[in-house]
Amino acid sequence: MTDEERFQELGLMVGLELHQQLDTPRKLYCHCPTIIREDEPHGGFVRRLRPTQSEMGTVDPAALFEFQRKKSFYYEFYNDSTCLVEADEEPPHDLCGEAIDICLTMAVFLNSVPVDEIHPMRKIVIDGSNTTGFQRTAIIATGGSLLVNGKAIGIQTLCLEEDAARKIDDDEKNNRRVYRLDRLGIPLIEIATAPDIRSPEEAQEVALALGLLMRSTGKVKRGLGTIRQDVNISIEGGGIIEIKGLQQLNMLSTVVELEVQRQVGLLEIKQELEKRNIHEDMFGFEPVDVTDVFSGCESKLIKRAINSGDRVFATRLSGFDGLVGKELQPERRFGTELSDYAKFWGRVGGIFHSDELPKYGITTSEVEGVQSAVEADSHDAVVIVAASEKNCLDALEAVNNRARAALLGIPAETRVPLPSGASKYARPRPGAERMYPETDVRPVRISSKKLKSIKKSLPETLVEKEKRFIREYNLSPELASQITRSLNLSLFEEIVSSLDVDPTLVAVTLENTLVSLARDEVPIDSIKEQRIVELFEFIEKGNVSSEAISEILKFLANHPSKSISHALKETGLSKVDVVDLEEIIHKIVEERVDFIKEQGERSIGGLMGVAMKELRGKADGKKVKSLLQSEIQRVLAE
């Protein structure tokens, strides 16, 4: 069975939500700049957030979850680049017009239908990432599609929202999280696809296609943290799992693949529980204090807990023997899932379970003592927690609830990605209760005149640009693809549009030569873009050969304040004139007449090496080769 057939049989459905920061001069709801700062903040303040009821009188479960963690939040600010809007001490300003225009441009690209009027909504978020306790988001357009490998991927919504504050630190001791307000309010475009994706590879291809389309606007930020993907994944027989905040696009297929593996494993656990005739009535929550069982325990964690006055509690999971240790993802078992729930709901360091014991200093007799205390038989699993009594009870209740949910197979939840591509539990899935109207921002009407203006001034897409580079500049398809997806794209276009130089040479310099220097630990980031433009101006005038580019760039990287003239003078790489070049080539040939007569025209290879070594980048290879061929023909004709 092929992978495609396997995913089809599993009923895999994937939907993406791509969030991309927009490169606008102001934030979405104030006029502060959209810059990220690393210098010391000017001050800070503390807040506590609490959930509010929706218009229907209900509370969002995800918001309630965050509130129950009882965290406080410290917000760092800058006097000159953040303001009272970010601090929630001043009403939001009108929506950023340029951000709206960028979203409308994407709507046209995707054949989405813009709304008549933009009405921002409040989405309850009390994890501290917004000082207000909610995130403002607005639907800009609905519907449309994106063509990927000949397949139409549906677009559900295109939204404009504000980015969250930037997490700086977690102070676990004081149950406080530190955020910085520089990122809060930067405009984000959010594009949600329909669940039309049917394989991990297709998910990655769709994300790449959307990313390229957004970059085609020329108005999106670049770099780590400026784009992130949320992935909704389900297979037949399970709930929807949302994995939030994936930043590395090249990990997307791995994330989907490993999540499918996890969900298949959970369905196998469900089937095994059905075979064992385990049902919900068997999940009464009966935690037992087993501190006395561990009075002489050698486990460092348990010994430390008891010595500090904490307790050890255990509970029985009926029929789970052998299932808690079942691997769901690499290095992650069902017991890890239970531990994640215990950590978040009970604020404990983790759990012990009978499928992994005796181990970690816990002996066989201690395991038997716990099993006896909780009245577990050979078919049951036992979970042990060491912490304060309240935290133990909260943690074990969360474990019991998660084990009960295993009877249903795959509970819907929100998860976060791990570096390996696996994921861990983050919080419950949010509900519709989290959305309600924003009353402090005026609606924005989208006129037909505005839409006509947007359609008339559409930028060239990167796919169209790539085809044009091949057609007009004779770039190879591979090189054209490289440069259109590069951070150096605008620099490439500036050079080839203003100077009479070989576009292939420019692209190779920007995409290959600089990369090669970086691998050799040359500090290429110190080279100013203007210096690269000036270098090609010298090449256009014939003062620098293409062979000297690498050495000159290396010099500029190590001496960023020096000019190209300085570089040529200090490296001795000024181009030799034609008369001197002819004399050098003539001398090289005359000293190797016997070699030429013995090798014939094949001698060109050896002589090119000799000539280029002697010239050290002071002449173009094509010119050197041409002169050598003429001299070799002269010698052979004598």
BAMAR-634988 format. One record per residue (C-alpha): residue in three letters; x, y, z. Coordinates in steps of 0.1 Angstrom, whole numbers, plus 5000, padded with zeros to 4 digits. Layout:
REM BAMAR-634988
- residu,px,py,pz
- ALA,X,Y,Z
...
//
This chain:
REM BAMAR-634988
- residu,px,py,pz
- MET,5000,5000,5000
- THR,5014,5034,4990
- ASP,5014,5063,5014
- GLU,4987,5080,4994
- GLU,4965,5049,4997
- ARG,4972,5046,5034
- PHE,4962,5082,5041
- GLN,4931,5078,5020
- GLU,4921,5047,5039
- LEU,4926,5065,5072
- GLY,4904,5094,5060
- LEU,4931,5120,5066
- MET,4918,5156,5064
- VAL,4941,5186,5069
- GLY,4934,5222,5070
- LEU,4959,5250,5074
- GLU,4958,5285,5090
- LEU,4987,5306,5079
- HIS,4995,5337,5099
- GLN,5019,5362,5083
- GLN,5031,5395,5097
- LEU,5025,5424,5073
- ASP,5052,5450,5066
- THR,5033,5482,5073
- PRO,5047,5514,5088
- ARG,5022,5513,5117
- LYS,5005,5488,5138
- LEU,4969,5476,5132
- TYR,4952,5498,5159
- CYS,4978,5524,5167
- HIS,5005,5544,5150
- CYS,5035,5528,5167
- PRO,5062,5513,5143
- THR,5062,5476,5136
- ILE,5097,5469,5149
- ILE,5110,5442,5172
- ARG,5136,5454,5197
- GLU,5163,5437,5217
- ASP,5175,5466,5238
- GLU,5165,5471,5274
- PRO,5128,5480,5279
- HIS,5120,5513,5296
- GLY,5096,5499,5321
- GLY,5068,5473,5328
- PHE,5036,5467,5346
- VAL,5017,5436,5361
- ARG,4982,5424,5351
- ARG,4959,5395,5360
- LEU,4934,5384,5334
- ARG,4900,5367,5338
- PRO,4875,5352,5313
- THR,4842,5369,5305
- GLN,4809,5354,5295
- SER,4798,5356,5258
- GLU,4766,5373,5248
- MET,4749,5339,5254
- GLY,4762,5337,5290
- THR,4787,5309,5284
- VAL,4824,5308,5291
- ASP,4850,5295,5266
- PRO,4867,5263,5279
- ALA,4901,5274,5267
- ALA,4898,5307,5285
- LEU,4886,5290,5316
- PHE,4916,5266,5314
- GLU,4941,5295,5313
- PHE,4924,5314,5341
- GLN,4926,5283,5364
- ARG,4964,5284,5360
- LYS,4963,5316,5381
- LYS,4992,5333,5364
- SER,5001,5369,5366
- PHE,5017,5387,5337
- TYR,5044,5413,5335
- TYR,5045,5435,5304
- GLU,5077,5453,5292
- PHE,5072,5484,5272
- TYR,5093,5511,5253
- ASN,5084,5548,5257
- ASP,5092,5556,5220
- SER,5078,5526,5201
- THR,5049,5513,5222
- CYS,5020,5533,5235
- LEU,4989,5533,5257
- VAL,4969,5513,5231
- GLU,4992,5483,5237
- ALA,4989,5488,5275
- ASP,4950,5488,5271
- GLU,4950,5523,5287
- GLU,4937,5540,5255
- PRO,4910,5530,5230
- PRO,4922,5515,5197
- HIS,4927,5538,5167
- ASP,4911,5532,5133
- LEU,4922,5501,5114
- CYS,4954,5505,5094
- GLY,4944,5512,5057
- GLU,4975,5497,5042
- ALA,4970,5464,5060
- ILE,4935,5462,5046
- ASP,4948,5468,5011
- ILE,4974,5440,5014
- CYS,4946,5416,5025
- LEU,4924,5427,4996
- THR,4953,5420,4972
- MET,4956,5385,4986
- ALA,4918,5381,4983
- VAL,4920,5389,4946
- PHE,4949,5365,4942
- LEU,4928,5337,4958
- ASN,4895,5347,4940
- SER,4880,5353,4975
- VAL,4849,5374,4979
- PRO,4855,5405,5001
- VAL,4829,5415,5027
- ASP,4810,5447,5022
- GLU,4821,5461,5056
- ILE,4849,5451,5079
- HIS,4837,5446,5115
- PRO,4865,5437,5140
- MET,4856,5410,5166
- ARG,4871,5402,5200
- LYS,4884,5367,5205
- ILE,4890,5359,5242
- VAL,4926,5350,5249
- ILE,4937,5351,5285
- ASP,4971,5334,5283
- GLY,4986,5368,5288
- SER,4996,5374,5252
- ASN,4972,5403,5249
- THR,4969,5429,5276
- THR,4931,5433,5269
- GLY,4923,5396,5274
- PHE,4912,5393,5238
- GLN,4926,5394,5203
- ARG,4910,5416,5177
- THR,4903,5399,5144
- ALA,4883,5408,5113
- ILE,4870,5388,5083
- ILE,4881,5405,5051
- ALA,4870,5379,5025
- THR,4856,5344,5023
- GLY,4857,5316,4997
- GLY,4881,5312,4969
- SER,4908,5286,4961
- LEU,4945,5280,4956
- LEU,4957,5258,4927
- VAL,4985,5234,4939
- ASN,4998,5208,4916
- GLY,4966,5210,4895
- LYS,4943,5206,4926
- ALA,4921,5233,4939
- ILE,4925,5238,4976
- GLY,4895,5257,4990
- ILE,4899,5289,5010
- GLN,4875,5293,5039
- THR,4884,5328,5053
- LEU,4909,5355,5049
- CYS,4912,5376,5081
- LEU,4932,5406,5094
- GLU,4942,5404,5131
- GLU,4967,5418,5155
- ASP,4998,5399,5165
- ALA,5003,5389,5202
- ALA,5028,5402,5227
- ARG,5062,5384,5226
- LYS,5069,5360,5254
- ILE,5102,5367,5271
- ASP,5103,5345,5301
- ASP,5084,5321,5324
- ASP,5089,5327,5361
- GLU,5076,5294,5374
- LYS,5086,5301,5410
- ASN,5062,5331,5411
- ASN,5038,5317,5386
- ARG,5044,5348,5364
- ARG,5050,5351,5327
- VAL,5069,5380,5311
- TYR,5058,5395,5278
- ARG,5072,5424,5257
- LEU,5048,5448,5239
- ASP,5069,5455,5208
- ARG,5052,5427,5188
- LEU,5016,5433,5201
- GLY,4995,5449,5174
- ILE,5016,5442,5144
- PRO,4991,5434,5115
- LEU,4987,5397,5107
- ILE,4970,5382,5077
- GLU,4954,5349,5085
- ILE,4944,5326,5056
- ALA,4924,5294,5065
- THR,4921,5266,5040
- ALA,4893,5241,5038
- PRO,4902,5206,5050
- ASP,4910,5196,5014
- ILE,4946,5184,5021
- ARG,4950,5147,5020
- SER,4987,5140,5028
- PRO,5016,5154,5048
- GLU,5035,5163,5016
- GLU,5005,5181,5002
- ALA,5002,5201,5034
- GLN,5037,5213,5030
- GLU,5032,5222,4993
- VAL,5000,5242,5001
- ALA,5018,5261,5029
- LEU,5047,5269,5005
- ALA,5023,5280,4977
- LEU,5004,5303,5001
- GLY,5037,5317,5015
- LEU,5050,5325,4981
- LEU,5017,5342,4972
- MET,5018,5363,5003
- ARG,5054,5373,4996
- SER,5043,5383,4961
- THR,5026,5413,4976
- GLY,5060,5427,4986
- LYS,5044,5438,5019
- VAL,5051,5409,5043
- LYS,5079,5406,5069
- ARG,5106,5380,5066
- GLY,5125,5360,5091
- LEU,5119,5335,5119
- GLY,5088,5344,5139
- THR,5071,5364,5111
- ILE,5051,5335,5097
- ARG,5036,5306,5115
- GLN,5012,5278,5107
- ASP,4983,5263,5127
- VAL,4974,5228,5114
- ASN,4941,5211,5119
- ILE,4944,5173,5115
- SER,4918,5145,5117
- ILE,4914,5109,5106
- GLU,4882,5089,5105
- GLY,4868,5081,5139
- GLY,4885,5110,5158
- GLY,4882,5146,5167
- ILE,4899,5176,5152
- ILE,4934,5182,5165
- GLU,4948,5217,5162
- ILE,4986,5221,5163
- LYS,4994,5257,5168
- GLY,5024,5279,5162
- LEU,5046,5259,5138
- GLN,5073,5282,5125
- GLN,5095,5259,5104
- LEU,5077,5252,5071
- ASN,5101,5224,5063
- MET,5088,5205,5094
- LEU,5051,5207,5084
- SER,5050,5173,5066
- THR,5068,5156,5096
- VAL,5043,5172,5120
- VAL,5013,5159,5101
- GLU,5029,5125,5096
- LEU,5036,5121,5133
- GLU,5002,5134,5143
- VAL,4986,5108,5121
- GLN,5008,5082,5138
- ARG,4996,5094,5172
- GLN,4960,5093,5163
- VAL,4963,5058,5148
- GLY,4978,5047,5181
- LEU,4950,5063,5201
- LEU,4924,5044,5180
- GLU,4943,5012,5187
- ILE,4941,5019,5224
- LYS,4904,5025,5221
- GLN,4899,4992,5202
- GLU,4920,4973,5229
- LEU,4899,4989,5257
- GLU,4867,4977,5239
- LYS,4882,4942,5237
- ARG,4888,4943,5274
- ASN,4852,4954,5280
- ILE,4863,4987,5297
- HIS,4835,5012,5300
- GLU,4830,5047,5314
- ASP,4814,5035,5346
- MET,4847,5020,5356
- PHE,4864,5054,5359
- GLY,4853,5066,5393
- PHE,4880,5090,5406
- GLU,4894,5075,5438
- PRO,4928,5089,5446
- VAL,4947,5074,5475
- ASP,4974,5089,5497
- VAL,5003,5064,5494
- THR,5030,5086,5511
- ASP,5036,5059,5538
- VAL,5044,5033,5511
- PHE,5073,5055,5500
- SER,5087,5064,5534
- GLY,5120,5047,5526
- CYS,5120,5054,5488
- GLU,5153,5060,5470
- SER,5137,5080,5442
- LYS,5152,5115,5444
- LEU,5120,5131,5432
- ILE,5098,5114,5457
- LYS,5123,5117,5486
- ARG,5126,5155,5479
- ALA,5088,5159,5478
- ILE,5083,5141,5511
- ASN,5112,5159,5528
- SER,5096,5192,5518
- GLY,5062,5183,5533
- ASP,5045,5173,5501
- ARG,5025,5141,5497
- VAL,5024,5111,5472
- PHE,4990,5101,5457
- ALA,4981,5074,5433
- THR,4950,5063,5413
- ARG,4939,5032,5394
- LEU,4932,5032,5357
- SER,4910,5002,5351
- GLY,4920,4979,5323
- PHE,4950,5001,5312
- ASP,4978,4976,5320
- GLY,5003,4977,5292
- LEU,4986,5006,5274
- VAL,5001,5035,5293
- GLY,5035,5025,5280
- LYS,5023,5023,5243
- GLU,5044,5045,5220
- LEU,5024,5070,5201
- GLN,5052,5092,5186
- PRO,5090,5089,5188
- GLU,5100,5092,5225
- ARG,5064,5098,5235
- ARG,5040,5073,5249
- PHE,5004,5074,5261
- GLY,5019,5079,5296
- THR,5035,5111,5282
- GLU,5000,5123,5272
- LEU,4988,5116,5307
- SER,5018,5134,5321
- ASP,5011,5165,5299
- TYR,4976,5167,5313
- ALA,4989,5163,5349
- LYS,5015,5191,5343
- PHE,4990,5216,5329
- TRP,4960,5209,5351
- GLY,4978,5200,5383
- ARG,5010,5221,5380
- VAL,5032,5190,5389
- GLY,5065,5180,5374
- GLY,5052,5148,5359
- ILE,5039,5113,5368
- PHE,5051,5078,5374
- HIS,5031,5049,5360
- SER,5032,5011,5365
- ASP,5041,5003,5329
- GLU,5075,5019,5335
- LEU,5081,5007,5370
- PRO,5101,4995,5389
- LYS,5125,5022,5379
- TYR,5138,5057,5389
- GLY,5146,5044,5424
- ILE,5111,5029,5429
- THR,5113,4993,5439
- THR,5090,4963,5431
- SER,5078,4961,5467
- GLU,5068,4998,5466
- VAL,5049,4992,5433
- GLU,5031,4963,5449
- GLY,5023,4984,5479
- VAL,5007,5011,5457
- GLN,4987,4985,5437
- SER,4974,4971,5470
- ALA,4965,5006,5483
- VAL,4945,5015,5452
- GLU,4930,4980,5449
- ALA,4945,4975,5414
- ASP,4945,4940,5398
- SER,4968,4927,5370
- HIS,4947,4943,5343
- ASP,4949,4978,5358
- ALA,4975,5005,5355
- VAL,4985,5028,5384
- VAL,4996,5064,5382
- ILE,5016,5081,5410
- VAL,5022,5118,5416
- ALA,5043,5136,5442
- ALA,5034,5172,5450
- SER,5012,5192,5474
- GLU,4980,5175,5482
- LYS,4959,5199,5460
- ASN,4982,5196,5431
- CYS,4983,5158,5434
- LEU,4945,5157,5433
- ASP,4942,5181,5404
- ALA,4968,5162,5384
- LEU,4953,5128,5390
- GLU,4918,5140,5382
- ALA,4932,5153,5349
- VAL,4949,5119,5343
- ASN,4916,5101,5351
- ASN,4897,5124,5327
- ARG,4922,5119,5299
- ALA,4922,5081,5304
- ARG,4883,5081,5302
- ALA,4886,5101,5270
- ALA,4906,5072,5255
- LEU,4874,5053,5253
- LEU,4863,5077,5226
- GLY,4896,5074,5207
- ILE,4909,5109,5198
- PRO,4897,5138,5219
- ALA,4897,5172,5202
- GLU,4924,5194,5217
- THR,4950,5221,5210
- ARG,4986,5210,5209
- VAL,5020,5226,5203
- PRO,5048,5213,5181
- LEU,5081,5200,5195
- PRO,5115,5203,5177
- SER,5112,5166,5167
- GLY,5080,5172,5148
- ALA,5059,5155,5176
- SER,5035,5175,5196
- LYS,5023,5179,5232
- TYR,4990,5189,5248
- ALA,4985,5227,5252
- ARG,4949,5233,5261
- PRO,4913,5224,5252
- ARG,4899,5234,5218
- PRO,4883,5268,5220
- GLY,4846,5271,5213
- ALA,4823,5297,5196
- GLU,4819,5314,5230
- ARG,4852,5331,5226
- MET,4840,5355,5199
- TYR,4820,5387,5204
- PRO,4818,5421,5186
- GLU,4844,5448,5190
- THR,4826,5480,5201
- ASP,4857,5504,5201
- VAL,4867,5503,5164
- ARG,4846,5518,5136
- PRO,4837,5495,5107
- VAL,4854,5500,5074
- ARG,4833,5499,5042
- ILE,4850,5482,5012
- SER,4838,5502,4981
- SER,4838,5490,4945
- LYS,4862,5518,4937
- LYS,4887,5504,4962
- LEU,4884,5469,4948
- LYS,4889,5482,4912
- SER,4920,5501,4923
- ILE,4934,5470,4940
- LYS,4928,5448,4909
- LYS,4943,5474,4887
- SER,4976,5476,4906
- LEU,4981,5439,4914
- PRO,5018,5430,4919
- GLU,5034,5403,4898
- THR,5033,5369,4916
- LEU,5065,5352,4924
- VAL,5055,5323,4901
- GLU,5050,5348,4872
- LYS,5083,5365,4882
- GLU,5101,5332,4881
- LYS,5089,5325,4845
- ARG,5099,5360,4834
- PHE,5134,5356,4848
- ILE,5138,5324,4828
- ARG,5124,5341,4797
- GLU,5140,5376,4799
- TYR,5172,5369,4818
- ASN,5180,5333,4806
- LEU,5183,5321,4841
- SER,5181,5284,4846
- PRO,5148,5271,4861
- GLU,5167,5262,4893
- LEU,5184,5295,4896
- ALA,5152,5314,4888
- SER,5134,5295,4915
- GLN,5162,5302,4940
- ILE,5163,5339,4935
- THR,5125,5345,4935
- ARG,5123,5328,4969
- SER,5153,5346,4983
- LEU,5157,5375,5007
- ASN,5180,5390,4980
- LEU,5152,5392,4954
- SER,5148,5430,4955
- LEU,5186,5434,4954
- PHE,5188,5412,4923
- GLU,5160,5432,4906
- GLU,5177,5465,4914
- ILE,5211,5454,4900
- VAL,5198,5437,4867
- SER,5174,5466,4860
- SER,5199,5494,4864
- LEU,5232,5478,4852
- ASP,5243,5460,4821
- VAL,5257,5429,4838
- ASP,5250,5392,4834
- PRO,5218,5383,4854
- THR,5231,5348,4859
- LEU,5263,5361,4874
- VAL,5243,5384,4898
- ALA,5220,5355,4908
- VAL,5249,5331,4914
- THR,5267,5357,4935
- LEU,5237,5364,4957
- GLU,5226,5328,4961
- ASN,5257,5307,4958
- THR,5288,5328,4964
- LEU,5275,5345,4995
- VAL,5261,5312,5009
- SER,5295,5295,5003
- LEU,5313,5323,5022
- ALA,5288,5321,5051
- ARG,5296,5283,5053
- ASP,5333,5293,5057
- GLU,5322,5315,5086
- VAL,5328,5348,5067
- PRO,5306,5375,5083
- ILE,5285,5382,5052
- ASP,5258,5400,5072
- SER,5281,5429,5076
- ILE,5282,5436,5038
- LYS,5260,5465,5030
- GLU,5236,5460,5000
- GLN,5249,5492,4985
- ARG,5285,5477,4984
- ILE,5272,5448,4964
- VAL,5255,5472,4939
- GLU,5288,5492,4937
- LEU,5307,5459,4930
- PHE,5286,5452,4900
- GLU,5290,5488,4888
- PHE,5328,5481,4887
- ILE,5321,5449,4869
- GLU,5299,5467,4843
- LYS,5328,5492,4837
- GLY,5353,5464,4833
- ASN,5373,5472,4863
- VAL,5366,5439,4882
- SER,5365,5404,4868
- SER,5338,5379,4878
- GLU,5366,5356,4892
- ALA,5375,5383,4918
- ILE,5340,5386,4933
- SER,5344,5360,4961
- GLU,5377,5375,4973
- ILE,5363,5411,4972
- LEU,5332,5401,4991
- LYS,5353,5384,5017
- PHE,5373,5416,5021
- LEU,5342,5437,5024
- ALA,5327,5413,5050
- ASN,5358,5417,5072
- HIS,5361,5455,5065
- PRO,5325,5468,5062
- SER,5336,5504,5063
- LYS,5359,5501,5032
- SER,5349,5509,4997
- ILE,5352,5488,4965
- SER,5382,5509,4955
- HIS,5399,5502,4989
- ALA,5391,5465,4984
- LEU,5407,5464,4950
- LYS,5438,5483,4962
- GLU,5444,5462,4993
- THR,5437,5428,4976
- GLY,5455,5436,4944
- LEU,5425,5424,4924
- SER,5421,5453,4900
- LYS,5415,5439,4865
- VAL,5446,5438,4842
- ASP,5443,5456,4809
- VAL,5441,5437,4776
- VAL,5477,5443,4766
- ASP,5491,5431,4799
- LEU,5467,5401,4798
- GLU,5479,5391,4763
- GLU,5515,5393,4774
- ILE,5508,5371,4804
- ILE,5490,5345,4783
- HIS,5517,5346,4757
- LYS,5544,5340,4783
- ILE,5525,5310,4798
- VAL,5521,5294,4764
- GLU,5558,5300,4753
- GLU,5570,5283,4785
- ARG,5549,5252,4778
- VAL,5553,5246,4740
- ASP,5563,5210,4744
- PHE,5533,5202,4766
- ILE,5510,5218,4740
- LYS,5524,5199,4711
- GLU,5521,5167,4731
- GLN,5486,5172,4743
- GLY,5472,5193,4714
- GLU,5439,5211,4721
- ARG,5435,5191,4753
- SER,5462,5212,4768
- ILE,5437,5240,4773
- GLY,5425,5225,4807
- GLY,5459,5225,4823
- LEU,5469,5259,4809
- MET,5436,5274,4822
- GLY,5445,5263,4857
- VAL,5480,5278,4854
- ALA,5467,5311,4840
- MET,5439,5316,4866
- LYS,5463,5308,4894
- GLU,5487,5335,4882
- LEU,5461,5361,4874
- ARG,5443,5356,4908
- GLY,5409,5369,4896
- LYS,5423,5398,4877
- ALA,5408,5387,4844
- ASP,5376,5371,4833
- GLY,5378,5333,4826
- LYS,5361,5336,4793
- LYS,5386,5361,4780
- VAL,5415,5341,4794
- LYS,5402,5309,4777
- SER,5398,5327,4744
- LEU,5433,5341,4744
- LEU,5447,5307,4754
- GLN,5429,5289,4726
- SER,5443,5315,4701
- GLU,5479,5310,4714
- ILE,5475,5272,4714
- GLN,5463,5272,4678
- ARG,5493,5294,4668
- VAL,5517,5269,4685
- LEU,5501,5239,4669
- ALA,5501,5256,4634
- GLU,5539,5262,4635
//
